[in-house]
Amino acid sequence: MRSSNSSPKVCRHDTLNEQFATLFSKALAMVRVLVLLLICPTLALAEEAPEWTLPQRWTYSAPLIAPVDRSEEPSHAQKDPTIIFHDGKWHVFMTAKLPGRSVIETCSFADWSEANSAPRIMLKVSESDYYCAPQVFYFQPHQKWYLVYQVGMPGQKKMWVAYSTTETIDDPSSWTKAQPMLDGGQDDPRKQGGLDYWIICDADRAWLFYTTLDGKMWRMWTPLTQFPKGFNHCEVALQAEIFEASHTYKIEGRQQYLTIIEQKGRRYYKAYLADRLDGDWKPLAATAKQPFAAASNIQPDEGVEPWTDNVSHGELIRATNDQTLTIDPTDIRFLFQGMWEKDKQGQGYGQFNWRIGLLTPQR
């Protein structure tokens, strides 16, 4: 008979059973993780994605695209750039301010050093004296390039949300004549008007964002199969201290979207984040003290003469050309319009001498 203070003997068979049970439990846990990865890979990516922060400071290039003093219809401002890289070339579409009218011009070049000398070609897509603020992207379902822009129509309070298409982006003459997505008529759901129209698509819908100069960013949508028509839904997406030129992008590798929006006065950009295009936009860098890009956090690149303290209507360089408007969070660059605030004094907005430059995160 064992004494009361003696230790019990451990059966080797019991020990092996315990070890087997532990290994089985670990294996089962691994199987559960693998199943989760197969069922929901996007969740796994979101969990593994490192924390992402916006650039805190930027350097800007010399002016890359400036007004052209030509004999016929000289421009005094090049502004509102939108850009894609295709077949070894950058293709920039922008507003050109000409005597008495605003039009869309384009230029193409292989290297940024060639941007200002590249031939400027006016797109003859409208007979209006006001068609401008373009956005360019490739809409894969139609296998066509789309240019979305605003067109002023005589006698109408609301401008067209217009579009043109081409299958050959290298040929500026191939763009179709302006057609309305929304025509400003009685059935147009934009009761407040609006400007700076911007399209972005997810897997099911095409979304149209715009601003109304009163602290509101609006959104509309249509099923992807009906684009570019069918925009009959309209609601406020964001109300804050914002002004115009809201541009929205999908962040690569994340279930998140980034919107950047211009603020008035000495122009600067704010940034907001959302998990869905129909979701709530939360401030990311949305104050004068903590902006996305402003006079307070930009400086000229080495060897560049200072030329701007405004960061105005621009476009992020995208990682893709398609309708998802995807950006690479590790390669953020911003093509923008700039000028000195002091040079605005005594001038109307249409007389400002905007030039186009490139912001790059400070290393």
N, C-alpha and C positions, 0 to 999 in steps of 0.2 A: 504493500500500500504506500502511495506517494505521500510524503510529508506535506504539510500545508504551505511551506515556504519554498518548495522546490519548483523549478521552472518546467512548464509543459514542453514535451518534445514536439518539434515541428515536423509534420509529415511532408516529405519531398513531393509527394503527389499533389498535396494542397498548394504548395509553393508554385509548382508548374501551372496549376489552374489559375492562380492569381496573376501570374505573368502573362498567360495567354489572354486572360480577360482584359488586362491593361493594353496589350498590343491590339486586341480586337477593337477596343474603345477608340484608340488613336486612329486605326484604319477607318473606322466608321466616320469619325470626324473629318478625315481627309476626303472621303467619298462625298460627304455632304457639301464640303467646300467646292469640289469639282462640279457637282451637280448645280450649285448656285452660279458658278462661273458660266456653265453652259446655258442655263436658263436666262441669266441676266448679266451678260458681259459688260454692259454699260455701267452697271452698278460697281462692278469690280474696277473698271477704269476710274470711276469717280473716287473710289476709296483709295486707289493707289496713286492718283494724280497728286503731285506735290503742290503745296500752297502757292498760289499765284498772286503776285502784286503788280500793279501798274508801275511804269517808269516814274521815278520821282523827279528826275531832271532830264532835260533834252538839250541837244545841240542842233542848231539849224544851219542849213547850207546857204551858200550864196543864192540869190534869185535864179531859179532854173528856167522859168518861162516868164518873160516880161512883155509888156505891150509893144506893138509893132508900129513904128512911125512910117507908114507906107503912103504912097501918093493917093491911092483911092481907099476910102474908108479906113483911116488909121484907127487903131484901138488905143484907148487910154487906160484899160484895165483888163487883165486876164485873171479869172476868178472861178470859183465853184468847181474845182477839178474832180474828175472821177477817172479811175485808171485801172487797166488790166495789163498783164504780161502774157503775150501769145506769140508763138512761133519766133521766139528770139527777139521780140521787140516790145517795148512799152507803147501802149496806145492811150493817150490822154485826150479826154473830151472836156471842154470847159466853156464857160461863158466868156464872150468877148464883148466889151462895151465899145460900141461904135458911135459915131455922131448920130444921135436921135434914135438909136435902137440897140437892142441886146440880142445877140445871136449865139449859136453854138459853133465852136471851132474845134478841130482836132489836129493832132500832130503825132507822129510815130518816130521812134528812134531806138537804137540798140543800146546806147549808153547815155547816162545822164548828162555827160559833157556835151552831147549833141542836141539836147532838148531845146535850147533857145534858138538854135540855127535851123532846126527841122522845119520844113515848109508847113505853114498854117493853112488849113483848108476849111472853108466855111461850109457847114452842112446845109443844103438847100431842102430842108424838110418842111418848111412852113413859109407862108406868105406874110405871116404876122410880123410886126416890128418888135415883138417881144417873145422870144422863145429861148429858154435858158435853164440853168441849174440842172444839168444832166446827171444821170446815173446809168452806167453800162454794166451788163452781165450777160452770161450765156445761159439761156433757158433750155436745159437738156431735153425736157419732154417734146419741145418743138424743133430741136436741133437748129436754133437760131440765136443770134445776138439780139438783145433788146436794149434800146435806149429809151429811158423814161425821163420826162422833163415837163416843165410847165410852159403853157402858151397863153398869152393874154388875148382875149377875144373882145373886139369892139362892142360896147353896149352891154357887156355882161359883168356883173360884180365878181363872179367866180371864174377863175381861169380853167382852161382844160388841164386835166392830168393826161398828158399825151404820151404816145409811144411810137417808135419807129423800129423796124427790124431789118436785119440783113443776114445773109449766110456767109458773107465775105467781109470780115472786118477790115481787111487791108485795102478795101475799095470804098473811100468816103462817098462816092457817087452812088453807091448801091443801096443806101438807106431808103426805106419807103417813106412816103409822105406821112406827116403827122396824123394819127388817128386818136380819138379820145377814149381813154378808159372811163373817165367821168367828164361830162361836157358842160357842167355849170348850169344845166337846165332845171326845170321844176322837179324832176325825178332824181336829181343829184342829191345824195344824202349829206353832203358837206354843208350844213346850215351855216357854219362859221367861216366858210371859205377855206383858207389855208395856203401853204406854200412849201417848197422844198420837199417834194414827194420822194418816197424811198420804199423800194420793194425788197422783201426778203421772204424766202420760202422755207417751210419745213416739209415733212414727208406728206402732209395732207392738204395744206393750205398755202396760198400766197397772201402775204400780209402787206398792207400799204400803211406806212407811217407818215405823218406830217405834223407841222406845228402851225400855230395861229397867232404868234407874237403876243400872247396874253398869258404866258406861263403854262400853256397846255400843249402836250403832245397827244395826238389822236392816233387811233388805229382802226383799220378796216380790214376785212378779209374776204376771200373768195375761195371755193374749192380749187385745188391745183388743176383739175381737169377743165375748169372754166376760164382760167387765166388767158388773156388779160381782161376779161369781162367779169361781171357778176359781183362787183364790190357794192353790196347793199347793206352792209352792217357797219356802224360807226359808233365809237365810244372813246372817252378820255382814257388814255393809257397811263399818263403821268401828269400831275399838276405840281409845279415847283417854281423856283426862280430860274426859269429857262426862257430862251428866246426863239431861236430858229435853227435850221440845218441839223436836224436829228438824223443820225446815221446808225444803223443797227447791224450787228454782226454775230455770227455763230462762233464760239470759241472752240477751236479744235481740241479734241480729246476730253471735253467737259460737257456736261449737260447744263450749259449756261450760255446766256446771250449778253452782249455788251452794247449799250447805246451811249454814244457821245453826242452832246448837244451844246450849241453855241450860246453864250450869254452876251447881252448887249453892253453898251458903253465901250470901254477899251476891250475889244473882243477877246474872249477866252473860252476854252472848252471844259465842260463838266462830263462826268462819266457815271453811268448807272448800270446795275446788273440785275438780271432776271433768270429764273430757271426755265421759263416758257415764254413764247412770244405773246401769249394771252395772259401772262402772269403779272405780278406786281414788280415794279422797278424800284430797286433799293439803291440809295446813294453809295457810290464807291469812291469818287473823288469829285465832290459836288459843292465846294465852297471856294471863295476867293483865296482863302488861306491854304486850302488843299485842293487845287484844281487838277484836271487832267493835263492841260497844257495852257500856260498863260505867260505873261511877261515876267512873272515872279519865278518861273522855273525853266526858262529857256535862256540860252546864250549862244552866240555865234560859234561855229566850229573853228578850229585852229586855222588862222590865216584868212578868215572871212571877216569883212567889214560889217559892223552892225547895220541892219537895215529895217528891222521891224520890232515893235513891241505889241503887236496885235497877232493873235492866233485865231483866224477866222475860217469860214466855210472850207472844209477839206475832206479828205477820204483816207482811211487806213489802207495800207498796202495789204491785199488779200492773199491767202495761201492758195485759193482756188478761184476760177473765173465763173463758176456756176451760180445758180440762183440761191444757194445756201449762204453765200457771202461769208465764207469761213476764213477766220484769221488765225495765224500761228501765234500763240501767246508768248513764244520765245523769240519772236522776230517782229516786234511792233515798230512800224514806221508810219509817219503821218504826213501826207502831202497836203499843204495848206496854202491859203492866201494870206499875205501879210503886208503891212505898211506901218509907217510911224503915226502914232496918235496925233502928234502935233500937225501933221500934214492934212488932217481932216478939218482943221479949223476953217470956218467960213465956206465950206464946201457942202453941197448936197450929196447924199449917199451915192447917187449915180455918177458923181464926178470923182470919186475916190480912185486913186491910182494903185490898184492892187497888183501885186506880183505873186508868183507861185514859187514856194520853196519846200524843202523836205526836212522834217524833224526826225531825229534819230536818238534813241535813249543814250544818255551820257554814260560812258564806260568808266 
